[in-house]
Amino acid sequence: MASLILKLVFLFSLVSSLLAAPLRFRQRDAPAPAVTPVPLKLEAQRDSFSFDLGTTLVLANSTIHQLQLVPASCSAYTAECPTAYQAVNVTYDDCGDAWTVCRCPSANMTLNTAVERLGRIPVGLRRYVGTVLVSPDVETHAYTLTSGDIHMFGDTEVNSWVHEIVSSGLLKAAHAYDWASGKPFSETPEWYQAIGNDTCVPDTYSATSAGEDFAQVIVMKIFSMIHSDSLPDGWSLDCMSHQMQYMSSLPLFNKDELFGETCAILGSDHSSRHSKAPLVTPKRVQPNYPALPQTVTPGLLPVAAAAEISPTPTMTSKLNKDNAASSLYQASSWAAAFFAGGAVVGWLLLL
């Protein structure tokens, strides 16, 4: 009897471990939950951003090392590169860990351009970025996985890099930051409350969803931090003050952490993907520029134009791919658990 109980305990442990595996995978490495974005019912201040953070963010020095083997996180995406990716490790002088950049030979951006734009992302935000894939396309777009990997297409400017890093250029960095812990800031009640207390979003794309708004507001927040707490010409704080206040409440958005010149930030969260201190901490200082004069009268676009946005073909393709990847992994995990459990039960019955 005791032997049978021990075997049943073993069976329970095995099946439980198998069932938990997909949960651990989805939290850190799976594509973001692929659902159709829910448009925000807020007006947009502008159709798009008319400023470029690339002209004001300082550039980290870098060293490039060619890799002989292309990592699986790049080689698996054969549909995004007609030929094989080429991979390098890029070490910036503000971090002891390297970033892997995979570039398709036919990509619009050169390797040096991609390395430079990634190097202009403040290290406090850049440390959340995983592998960067640079691929060709006639249109400029990008997407970020919850692993922090950023897929860039066309010739994306620094604003887009920031966007993606936050939710990964700067925009893409924002997405990577958003999902770093597995529990995105853009899905918290506090963020939804901030949106609900405002009457506008920065631009038309921000109205696509709460996640895209989060990334776009990060771009505005960083602009404000390096321009004496002012916004770009043509934007007003009044109608989106709660969203900006929410950003101010996050530990990342203080100058010592965002522009700290080292990825080894003491007392910071443990979700960053690069945290090894450099051998020598650089002495760069991010300049603080004066507030820009307001020559364009802030205004709002019609609600219909700002809120009723349909997913683009690129977004739809990404959603379908992420859905397929998540569903396939989950199905295979459950199948493995089923057959493993069945095999052990059969073994018990034969004894």
N, C-alpha and C positions, 0 to 999 in steps of 0.2 A: 504493500500500500504506500509506504514512504517513498519507494522508488517511483511509483506512478505519479505521486505529487510532485517530486523533483522534476520529472519529465514534463509535466504540465506547466510548471513554473518556467522551464526552459523554453517551451513553446510560446508562452505569453510574452516573454522577453524578446524572443526573436521577431515575432510578428509586430510587436510594439515598436521595435527599433526600425523595422522596414517601413512602417507607416509614418514614422516621424521624419524619415529621410527627406521626402519631398517638401515637408514644411521648412526644414532647415535650408534646403536648396532655394526655395522660392524667396525666403527672406533676404538673402544676400546676393544670390547669383542669377536668379531667373529674370526674364524680361519683366518690365513693369506690368501690373495687371492690365490686360488689354480690354478696355471698355470704350465705348463711344463717348467722346468728351461731352460734358453737359455745359452748354453755353451759359455765360453769366448774363444776367439781366441788368447790366450796367452800361452806361455810355462810355465811349472811348474818347480820350482827349485828342488823340491824333491817329491818323491812319497807320503810321509806322514811325520808328525812331529815325530822327534826322541828324543824330550826332554819333560820333565814333570814339569809344573809349580807348581805342588803340593809339590815339595821339597823345594821351595824357597818362596812361599807366606805364610805370617804369618796366624795363626789360631785364629779366634775370639772365646772367651769362650761362652758357650751356656747352656741354661736351657730348658728342655723338659717337656711339659705338655700334658698328654694324653687327647684326646677328646672323649666324649661319642658318639657324632654323627659325622658321616662322611659327609663332605660337598658335595653338589651336583656336584661340579666341579671335584670330584673324583668318586663318586658312579655312575655317568652316564657312566663311561668307563668300563663296565662289560667285554667287549671282551678282555681287556688288563690285566685283573686279574681273574684267574679261581675261586678264592675265594674272599670274600669281603675285600676291603681295610681297613687298620687301620690308623687312623689319629692322628697326634700330632701337637701342636703348638710349634715352636722352637723360643726362644728369645735369640738373641746374645747380648753381652754386649756393642755393639756399636750402638744399635738402640732400641727405646722404642716400636716399632711395632714387632709383631711376624710373622714368616713365617709358613704357614701350609705345612706339609709334609705328604703325604699319601703313605703308603708302603703296597705292596701286601705281604702276609705271605711267599709266595714262591719266592720272589725276590732274585736275585743274591747278591745284596748289602744288608748288614745289615742296620738297622736304624742308628746306630752310625756312620757307614761309610758314609752314605748319609748326615747326619748332619755335619760331619767333612768336607766333600768336599764342601758343600755349604758354610760352615764357612770360607773356605780359599779364597773364591771369595772376592776381595776387596769390602768394603762396598759401595763405590761410584758406583760400577756396580751391586752389589747384591741387592740394593734397588729397582731395576727395575723388580725383579723376583716376579711372583705371586705364585700360588700353585705349589708344586713340587710333581709329581707322580713317584714312583719307582716301576717298574714292572719287571717280569722275562722274559728272552729270552736267547736263546743259542748264539745269536749275540748281540754285543754291538751297540746300536744306540739310537737316541733321536730326538724329535721334539719339537718345541715351538709354542704356539698359540699367536695371537696378544694381548690377555689378559695378557700375561706374564707368563702363566702357562707352565711348562716344564714337558714333559713326558720322563722319562729315562728308558732304557731297558738294561738288562745285567749288567756288572760291568764297568761303565763308569768312566774314570779317570778325574782328575781335568781339563785337557785341554778341554775335551768335555763339562764339566760344564761351563767353561768360554765361549766357542763357543755359546752355547744355550742362555746364559744370554745376551750376546751382541746381535744375530740373532739368552740363556740361557744357566756339569760343566761350565767351563769358556766360552766355545763356545756357550753353550745354553744361558748363561747370555748375550752374545753378541746379539743374536737374540731378546731377550726380550728388551734390550736397543734400538736396531734398530727400533722396532715397538712401543715403549712406547708412542709416541705422536700421533700415527695413521698415520704419514707421514714418512715412513722409510728413513733413511739416504742413504740406499743402492739403492734407486730408484731416487735419486736426480741427476740433470745434473752435479753437481760438482763431484760426485763419479764416474759417467760414464766417465767424462773427465779425472779424475785421472787414471782410468784404461786404457783409450785410449792413454794416454801419456807414459805408461809403456810398457815393452816388456815381463814381466813375472808376475806370481802369486806365492805365497809361496809354495803351494803343489798341487798335482793332484786334490784333492777335491775342492780346491779354484776355479778351472776352471769350476766347475759345473754351477755356476751362479754368478751374481753380489752380491746377498745376501749372499751366502756361502763364497765368497771371502771377503766380508766385515767382517764377523765373524772371519775368519781365520787370516786376517790382524790384527784384534784387539788382538788376542793371541800373534802375533809377536810384536805388539806395547807394550803390557804389559811386555813381556819378556825384551824388550829393555829398558823400564823404570826402571827395577830393576837390570839391568846388565850394568850400566854405558853407556847407549845409544848404546849398541852393539847388534848384532844378534846372534842366535845360531850358533854353529860350522857347516859349510857347507852351510850357507845362505849368500847372498850378497844383499846389499841395492841398488846397482846401477840400477838394472833392474825394481825395484818396488818402487822407491823413491817417486813418486807422490802419490801413495796409502798411504805410511807412512806419508807423509806430510799432507794429508787430515785428517788422524787420529789426528795429532798434532793440527789441527785447531779446533777440537771439544773441548768444555769446560771440558768434562769428563777427558780428558787425560792430566791433570796436577796433580802433586803429592798431592797437598792440597785437591783436590776433590776426586780423586780416592782412596787415602790412608788416607783420613781425619779422620778416626776412629769415625765417626758419620754419620748416615744416614740423619741427619738434616743439610744439607749443605746450608749455607746462599748464596743467590744470584743465586742458581741453578735453573734448569727448574722445572716445576710443573708436569712433567709426571711420576715421580718416584712413586712407589706404597708403599714405606715405607719411612716416613719422620719425625717420632716422635723422638725427641732427647732422648737418654738414661738418666737415673737418674744421673749417673756418667760417664763422658767420659773417656774411658780407655786411658792409656798412652803408648800403643804399638807403635812401630815405624817399618815400613817396611824397612828391611835392603836393602842397595844398594850394589850389588855384583860387583866385578871387571869384566871387559870384558873377555870373554872366549877366549882362544887361538884358532886360526883357523887352525885345523889339517887336515880338509877335504876340498879339492878344490871345491869351488862353481861351479855348473854346471846346465845345463838345460835339461829337458826331451824332447823327440821329441814332436812336436806340436800335432801330432795325438794322442799321449797318454794323453796329458794334456787337449786338447780341446774337443775331440770327446767322451764325457762321456754321457752315457744313464742313465736315472733315475733307481735306484735300485728297487727291489720289495718293499722294505720298504718305499722308497720315493714315489713310485706309490700308495701304499696303503694309505699313509698319504694324498697325493694330492686328491685321490678319496673321502676320508672321509671328508676332508675340503671342497671340492666342494659340497658334499651332504649336509653338515651342513649349508653352506652359502646359497645354492639354496633353501633348505627347509624353512629356516627362511625367506628369501626374498619372496618366494611364499605365505607363510602363512600370511605375513604382507600385501601383495597386496590383498589377498583374504579378509582379515579382513576389509581393507579400502573399497573394492568394496561392501561388504554386508552392512557395516555401512552406506556408502553413499546411497545405494539403499533404505535402511530402512527410512532414513531421507527424501529422495525425495518422497517416498510413503506417508509419513506422511504429507508432504506439499501438495501433490495433493489431499489428502482426505479432507483437510480443505476447 
